Amino acid sequence: MDLEIVPLAERPDLAPLLDDFDGAWPEFMTWDPMASLYYAVADRHYPEYVLLALDPAVPGRAVARAYSVPLHWTQDTLPPGGWDRIVQRASINRLAGTTPNLVSALEICVRPEARGGGVSARMLAAMRANARRLGFTELVAPVRPNGKQDPDQPMREYAYQVRDDGLPVDPWLRVHVRAGGRIDSVAPRSMTIPGTLAEWRSWTGLPFDRTGPVHVPQALAPVWCDVAQDHAVYVEPNVWVRHPL
């Protein structure tokens, strides 16, 4: 596929295309309370860190999008709070005017009809190159290993499983390692998504009528349901990958 990958800063007119990815993620994933701190302002405050992939054969539509964010991070270890913590820290840094020293990936999304052709790897390569162009020496990523099928399997076990060739079993982690990334650690509470039982029923179509863990399709861990308190909470583990640039 002949793609043109451009930063939004160079083509601000393309900003409306960022919203044209309905159904790319499970519905419940779109309700992380931290998400609005980034996505609501990404096109205005982080346009150099937002990439769009355009197919010249299909004008007026993006094939893929990639979001990253700059932040200031001085600790040797990456946060167990993963994705949520990065969005929080980046927002605080921006408001305080703190100079960033690190870039974190937040999302790479490819249209379903374009998947399986290496587009995600090209977007990751473009994100790495973009961070390098902006003067950074490392890109980190709280990776969502969506090949994980058993929600009860601990992420610390799944993340380090490898094939006979030494590459990760998980296809998305494999893309990162092939690109030059190194698995660093597990972020056990990377995304926390709370909701009432009515909200979870609307997001998933499941009854949520018993207290205890609920297995939700495409969730990497069980969702905890508390009928008496009328709420359920999903705490998603991710995997930190470091990309030296």
Secondary structure, 3 states (H helix, E strand, C coil): CCCEEEECCCCHHHHHHHHCCCCCCCHHHHHCCCHHHHHCCHHHHCHHHEEEEECCCCCCCEEEEEEEEEECCCCCCCCCCHHHHHHHHHHHHHHHCCCCCEEEEEEEEECHHHCCCCHHHHHHHHHHHHHHHCCCCEEEEEECCCCCCCCCCCHHHHCCCECCCCCECCHHHHHHHHCCCEEEEEEEEEEEEEEEHHHHHHHHCCCCCCCEEECCCCCCCCEEEECCCCEEEEEEEEEEEEEEC
